[in-house]
Amino acid sequence: MSGKEQPKILLFNKWDTSKIEIADLGLQRVISLNPAVSIPISFGRHEHQRLKKADVNIIERLANKLMHFGKKYAKNTGRMGGKKAKTLNVVKTALEIIHLETNKNPVELLVKAIENSSPNEDTTRIVYGGVVYHVSVDVAPLRRVDLALKFIAEGVRESTYSNPQIIEEALAKEIILAANNDMSSHAIKKKNEQERIAMSSR
């Protein structure tokens, strides 16, 4: 085997993630595109280690967000709660739809969508002298990715709830729109709204 070249491992046996470049310098260390993974499942090994989710494959993190279909304080319940294999199949099909529509590497478009929909500013509450002030703060890189994935998942949930549109098509559409920085994307709208509120609190 020493003289032979090692076979390349492809995500879902289809997509090459080894040559994808992350343009946003702040997100390079928190978007994991591990090229040695075919099925992105970590079995929660990172769960009790601080900041370890930065090493979890971005496809798996998207699938985890899509499983949050329950109530506000019981997110991982309801029709998608805990169904990780089903959610990974949804993501896999959505990536295939994106490739058919754009003829590009769908994982690269997902990374672009995350870069475009991750907010740079947020607001926090500060109590000073018994008065509550809302102050603008910078967002940590890991939270930027979390918020971008949350916005994408929210857009998919809202567009498919009580709607005949299937979830795979909705996810593919949301990723394509966000990758193109299209204002009709739910994720881009939410990002701009959050940054506008933060700007008014400076």
C-alpha angles and dihedrals in degrees: 000000000000093000095042125082115247113247113255116246112226127199107255083355088283116067127066111215098172096090099042112119123207107219097192105083092203092058100043094095097043102047107078117203097170103189091200094070127093100170109029103222121131096176089228095289090145095052101102097036120092116249091352093126087078085076094052114104111262091232090057091048090053090050090050091053092049090056090063096093100132136087125308095266096031101045099160095059135087131050096337101029113130095352095124098154090052091047092050088052089051090052091045092052091045090054090052091050090050090051092050092050099042105020088223134115101280094208089058089053090049090054090049090049091052091049091051097045100042110105121226096202137042137168129248132189119247120186111209121171093344092306122111115225126188109220129188115242136179116254120238114243094244091051091047090060091044091053093046091052090045092052092049092049091047091052091051092047094050095045094050101039109109087351130116091224109111119238095239092058092045092051092048091049093048092050093048093048093047092047089054091047088239115174091220088069113103091218093053091047092051092047093050091046092051093047091047091054090046091050091054089052096055 
